[in-house]
Amino acid sequence: MSRIVAQFSCGAASAVATKLAIAQHPEVHVLNAFLLEEHADNRRFAADCERWFGQPITVLRNEKFDGSAVRVFKYKQYMMGPNGAPCSRLLKRDLLDKWKQPGDVMVFGYTAEEQDRLDDFRGNFPDRPVLAPLIDAGLTKDDCKAMVLRAGIELPLMYRLGYDNANCIGCVKGGEGYWRAIREDFPEQFEAMCLLQDEIGPGSWFLRYRSGPRENERFPLRDLPGGAPRRNERLPSCSFFCEIAEQGYQS
């Protein structure tokens, strides 16, 4: 019998997708990747959701890097490359590759706004069975947040601060507006990332000039220009299964 596997990423969408999957199937394996740089409140949210699910969450942790994106960046000597951020692969996808079994049915937390992403995945991997309970139910990301709140669970602090994701504090997938918000809300983490870029060098720069004579050239966080912060910048989802999906266009 195939296993049903849901990846809970400490976000509202993955929480509701997992809850729906559990309601529809007798047994669901719930996985979570521990990330050291996530806000500590994500652990509180995970514990609350575990009680809501009525079954345990299996937490996977890369022991070599202690679940730390910073340690991955130092080891790889870059933060963002043609195939994305190395932390996603080493701290998430590699863990799932070791855990998964042939025939596993994956539960995706894609919301109604992300039908195209589900279509892309099924087009790239027609032989991989997946469930998308949020899309089946027509649920948006805002719907998921409301459902979590109605369940009596406080959303992760990053949401309550206005961020669109509960990713690591200072995700390298974010743009200028997002990083201005991090500089304002989390100055210590922002400075730590600047120091890490000082140590690694230009290979760690992930922001790019948008116009002018240096258009598309990368620059360090220390040179981040002033402007309006943007906390609700929609970052790419950061989960085991999104990493799998991305293999279809990164290979």
C-alpha positions as semicolon CSV with decimal commas, in nm:
position;residue;x (nm);y (nm);z (nm)
1;M;0,000;0,000;0,000
2;S;0,138;0,343;-0,096
3;R;0,224;0,585;0,182
4;I;0,063;0,930;0,191
5;V;0,334;1,186;0,273
6;A;0,269;1,548;0,367
7;Q;0,547;1,801;0,415
8;F;0,461;2,053;0,684
9;S;0,676;2,364;0,640
10;C;0,542;2,568;0,936
11;G;0,321;2,768;0,700
12;A;-0,057;2,803;0,695
13;A;-0,103;2,639;0,354
14;S;0,097;2,329;0,440
15;A;-0,085;2,305;0,774
16;V;-0,431;2,305;0,615
17;A;-0,319;2,072;0,333
18;T;-0,192;1,828;0,594
19;K;-0,513;1,854;0,798
20;L;-0,728;1,786;0,491
21;A;-0,511;1,492;0,387
22;I;-0,543;1,338;0,733
23;A;-0,922;1,380;0,716
24;Q;-0,933;1,200;0,381
25;H;-0,688;0,917;0,444
26;P;-0,644;0,677;0,738
27;E;-0,273;0,739;0,775
28;V;-0,056;1,028;0,665
29;H;0,316;1,059;0,732
30;V;0,381;1,422;0,826
31;L;0,736;1,546;0,771
32;N;0,907;1,869;0,872
33;A;1,259;1,989;0,796
34;F;1,424;2,163;1,089
35;L;1,589;2,490;0,986
36;L;1,804;2,668;1,241
37;E;1,750;3,012;1,088
38;E;1,371;3,002;1,101
39;H;1,206;3,214;1,369
40;A;1,179;3,024;1,697
41;D;0,802;3,075;1,693
42;N;0,781;2,826;1,407
43;R;0,849;2,549;1,662
44;R;0,555;2,670;1,870
45;F;0,337;2,669;1,560
46;A;0,451;2,316;1,474
47;A;0,361;2,192;1,824
48;D;0,016;2,354;1,800
49;C;-0,042;2,199;1,458
50;E;0,074;1,859;1,576
51;R;-0,206;1,864;1,834
52;W;-0,449;1,981;1,564
53;F;-0,342;1,700;1,331
54;G;-0,387;1,444;1,606
55;Q;-0,071;1,262;1,501
56;P;0,303;1,323;1,530
57;I;0,523;1,524;1,299
58;T;0,848;1,354;1,201
59;V;1,120;1,620;1,214
60;L;1,414;1,559;0,979
61;R;1,739;1,744;1,043
62;N;2,062;1,751;0,848
63;E;2,314;1,661;1,118
64;K;2,620;1,753;0,912
65;F;2,509;2,116;0,892
66;D;2,291;2,109;1,207
67;G;1,999;2,226;0,994
68;S;2,175;2,559;0,935
69;A;2,159;2,747;0,606
70;V;2,455;2,959;0,719
71;R;2,672;2,651;0,755
72;V;2,563;2,536;0,409
73;F;2,657;2,874;0,258
74;K;3,000;2,861;0,420
75;Y;3,054;2,506;0,297
76;K;2,937;2,574;-0,059
77;Q;3,084;2,930;-0,074
78;Y;2,776;3,071;-0,245
79;M;2,414;3,154;-0,154
80;M;2,224;3,146;-0,483
81;G;2,315;2,980;-0,809
82;P;2,160;2,877;-1,142
83;N;1,981;2,590;-0,968
84;G;1,862;2,793;-0,673
85;A;1,980;2,809;-0,313
86;P;2,203;2,523;-0,190
87;C;2,032;2,524;0,152
88;S;1,710;2,394;-0,003
89;R;1,874;2,089;-0,149
90;L;2,106;1,999;0,139
91;L;1,866;2,075;0,424
92;K;1,548;1,949;0,259
93;R;1,550;1,752;-0,063
94;D;1,843;1,530;0,030
95;L;1,671;1,442;0,357
96;L;1,353;1,346;0,175
97;D;1,549;1,140;-0,078
98;K;1,686;0,930;0,209
99;W;1,347;0,894;0,376
100;K;1,110;0,833;0,083
101;Q;1,006;0,500;-0,064
102;P;0,897;0,411;-0,418
103;G;0,528;0,474;-0,467
104;D;0,491;0,743;-0,201
105;V;0,198;0,974;-0,271
106;M;0,298;1,332;-0,196
107;V;0,062;1,593;-0,053
108;F;0,130;1,934;-0,207
109;G;0,037;2,255;-0,027
110;Y;-0,029;2,439;-0,352
111;T;-0,319;2,683;-0,313
112;A;-0,587;2,777;-0,566
113;E;-0,360;3,055;-0,698
114;E;-0,096;2,795;-0,785
115;Q;-0,283;2,565;-1,023
116;D;-0,013;2,631;-1,284
117;R;0,257;2,495;-1,053
118;L;0,062;2,174;-1,002
119;D;0,006;2,144;-1,377
120;D;0,379;2,194;-1,439
121;F;0,468;1,924;-1,188
122;R;0,226;1,672;-1,332
123;G;0,351;1,753;-1,680
124;N;0,714;1,703;-1,578
125;F;0,652;1,398;-1,361
126;P;0,342;1,217;-1,493
127;D;0,434;0,897;-1,309
128;R;0,453;1,056;-0,963
129;P;0,122;1,044;-0,776
130;V;0,039;1,364;-0,588
131;L;-0,253;1,507;-0,395
132;A;-0,340;1,877;-0,392
133;P;-0,622;1,909;-0,138
134;L;-0,614;2,290;-0,128
135;I;-0,662;2,320;-0,504
136;D;-0,930;2,051;-0,498
137;A;-1,115;2,255;-0,234
138;G;-1,052;2,589;-0,409
139;L;-0,867;2,729;-0,106
140;T;-0,643;3,035;-0,131
141;K;-0,352;3,121;0,096
142;D;-0,571;3,371;0,282
143;D;-0,834;3,100;0,326
144;C;-0,571;2,880;0,487
145;K;-0,466;3,152;0,729
146;A;-0,828;3,205;0,830
147;M;-0,882;2,830;0,881
148;V;-0,578;2,806;1,105
149;L;-0,704;3,097;1,313
150;R;-1,052;2,944;1,337
151;A;-0,888;2,628;1,469
152;G;-0,762;2,838;1,762
153;I;-0,400;2,837;1,646
154;E;-0,199;3,159;1,637
155;L;-0,020;3,210;1,308
156;P;0,363;3,211;1,304
157;L;0,516;3,539;1,415
158;M;0,657;3,611;1,069
159;Y;0,300;3,621;0,933
160;R;0,192;3,848;1,218
161;L;0,476;4,087;1,132
162;G;0,337;4,111;0,780
163;Y;0,559;3,863;0,594
164;D;0,400;3,638;0,336
165;N;0,602;3,333;0,437
166;A;0,739;3,173;0,751
167;N;1,073;3,103;0,584
168;C;1,413;3,160;0,743
169;I;1,472;3,510;0,880
170;G;1,644;3,657;0,579
171;C;1,571;3,421;0,289
172;V;1,814;3,451;-0,002
173;K;1,520;3,411;-0,242
174;G;1,383;3,751;-0,138
175;G;1,426;4,076;-0,329
176;E;1,525;4,430;-0,231
177;G;1,196;4,525;-0,064
178;Y;1,197;4,209;0,142
179;W;1,555;4,265;0,255
180;R;1,478;4,625;0,353
181;A;1,208;4,484;0,579
182;I;1,454;4,234;0,729
183;R;1,706;4,516;0,785
184;E;1,438;4,708;0,973
185;D;1,280;4,423;1,172
186;F;1,582;4,197;1,230
187;P;1,895;4,416;1,221
188;E;2,114;4,154;1,392
189;Q;2,029;3,885;1,136
190;F;2,073;4,135;0,853
191;E;2,420;4,232;0,977
192;A;2,513;3,866;1,025
193;M;2,425;3,800;0,661
194;C;2,633;4,101;0,554
195;L;2,929;3,967;0,751
196;L;2,886;3,626;0,591
197;Q;2,891;3,785;0,246
198;D;3,206;3,977;0,348
199;E;3,365;3,644;0,436
200;I;3,255;3,448;0,128
201;G;3,292;3,726;-0,129
202;P;3,108;3,815;-0,452
203;G;2,998;3,455;-0,507
204;S;2,750;3,505;-0,224
205;W;2,581;3,813;-0,369
206;F;2,222;3,743;-0,479
207;L;2,063;4,088;-0,531
208;R;2,087;4,248;-0,875
209;Y;2,074;4,604;-1,008
210;R;1,746;4,651;-1,192
211;S;1,852;4,934;-1,422
212;G;2,136;5,166;-1,515
213;P;2,484;5,091;-1,648
214;R;2,522;4,795;-1,408
215;E;2,182;4,643;-1,484
216;N;2,156;4,273;-1,386
217;E;2,493;4,289;-1,206
218;R;2,490;4,143;-0,857
219;F;2,565;4,351;-0,549
220;P;2,608;4,278;-0,175
221;L;2,352;4,340;0,096
222;R;2,573;4,617;0,237
223;D;2,495;4,819;-0,077
224;L;2,120;4,771;-0,047
225;P;1,973;5,111;-0,139
226;G;1,709;5,287;0,062
227;G;1,345;5,255;-0,025
228;A;1,021;5,108;0,096
229;P;1,032;4,775;0,281
230;R;0,805;4,502;0,147
231;R;0,705;4,244;0,402
232;N;0,438;4,081;0,190
233;E;0,673;3,988;-0,092
234;R;0,570;3,644;-0,209
235;L;0,879;3,426;-0,191
236;P;0,904;3,086;-0,357
237;S;0,770;2,808;-0,138
238;C;1,040;2,639;0,062
239;S;0,952;2,273;0,102
240;F;1,071;1,923;0,022
241;F;0,825;1,884;-0,261
242;C;0,876;2,221;-0,426
243;E;1,239;2,123;-0,456
244;I;1,132;1,804;-0,632
245;A;0,905;2,000;-0,863
246;E;1,187;2,238;-0,952
247;Q;1,397;1,951;-1,078
248;G;1,173;1,952;-1,383
249;Y;1,307;2,284;-1,508
250;Q;1,648;2,295;-1,342
251;S;1,787;1,977;-1,494
